[in-house]
């Protein structure tokens, strides 16, 4: 079988590679490079061709397909290197300052539980259950 031959791939694998390729092209990658990347992604996901006689039966790993959304960063990439470096230095200084003082930001869940600033709880719904009553026992607990 010559290099680049796709006869060992199922129609589903070919279809998936085509969709992946279209995604790369939409993002501005040249067609040939998009096709190369698409098949590399498909191979990483499925472990190569799945037609009979080609080592079929492996689980599909969807991690490589999801990787694209996490990579991002086009907004920061558009900024000059000096601006990105300044932001990184400022963030590092803030983390260092907070670590030294022992201050750390509470999670949204903690703030909501305590009814603090930034939580969704208001004076109108404090102390009320979903049914609208004030701490009424259910019939099962009797």
N, C-alpha and C positions, 0 to 999 in steps of 0.2 A: 504494500500500500504506500503510494508516494506521500511525501510530506504535504500537509495541508488538505489531505483527502478527508471529506466529511461523511463518508459512507457509513462509518461506524456509529454515527450520532442518530438519535431518534428524531422524529419530526418535532416533538416537543422541545428538545434541546436546541434544534435549529431555530425554532420560533422564539425561544427565550433569548438566544444570542442576537437575533434580529432586533428584538425590543431593546436589548441592552445597547446595541450599536446605535439605534435611533436616538437613545438618550444621550449618548456621547456626542453625536452629530449636532443635536439641539444645543449642546453646551459649547459648540464651536470647535470640536476636535475634527481634523480632516478625516474623510471617509475611510481611507486605508488604515489609518491609525485607530479609528473607532472600531473597525472590524477586528483588528488584531487584539485590542483590549477586550472587546466583547467575548471573543472566543477564549481569551485567557481567564476572564471572569467565569464563563460557563464551565471551563475545565476545573477551575478551583472549586466551584460549587458542586459539581456532579462527579468529579474524578474521571473525566474523559467520556468517550463514547459508551452508550448503554445498550446498543443493539446486541443481539445474541452473539456469543463468541468473542465479546470484547470486554470481558470482566465486569459484567453488570451486577447490580444488587447492592451497591453502596448507598448509604444515606446521603440526602442532599443537604449541604451546608449552606444556609442562606446568608451567612455573615458577609461574604464578599459583595453580594448584591446590595446589602444595606449600608455598606461602608461609604458609598458616595455621599449620602446625606450628611454624614458626620464630618466629612472632610471640609466642606464649606470654606469660609474665610475670605470670600471675594471682597467684602467690604473692607476688611483690614488690609488685604493685599493691595488695595487701591491707594492706601495711605503711604506716605513716604516712610522709609526705614527709620528716620530720626524720630518721627512722631510715634511709631510703634514702640521704639526703644524707650522713649520718654514715658509712655503709658505703662510699660512693663516695670520701669524703675519706680514709678509712683505707686503701682500696685504692690510691689515688693516692700516698699517703705511702709505702706499702710499695714500689710500683714505683719511686718516686724514690730511696728508700734503696738498693734493690737495684741500680739503675742506677749510683749513685754508687760503690758498693763493687765493682762489676763482677761481682757474684754473679748467676747465673741458674740456674734449675732445669733439670736435665737431663731429657730426654724419657724415657718409660718404656722405649722401645727401647734407648736408650743405657745405662740402668741394667741392663737385662736382659743386654745384650751383655757388660757388664763384671762381671756377677754381683753387683752391689751391692744395697743395701737396696731393698726394694720389687720386686725381680725374682722371677720364678717359679723360678729355678734353685736347686737345693739341692745339698748335698754328695753326695747319693746319685746324682744324674744328671749331675754335672760330668764332662766328658771322655768321655762315652759317646755313641755315635751312636744313631740310631733302631733299628738292628739289635741293639743291646746290646753290641757289641764295642768295643774301645778302638782306634780309628783304623786299622782293618783296610782294606787296599786292596781295591778292587773288581776283578773279573776283567777288566774292559774296559781298565784302565790298563796291563796287561802286554803 
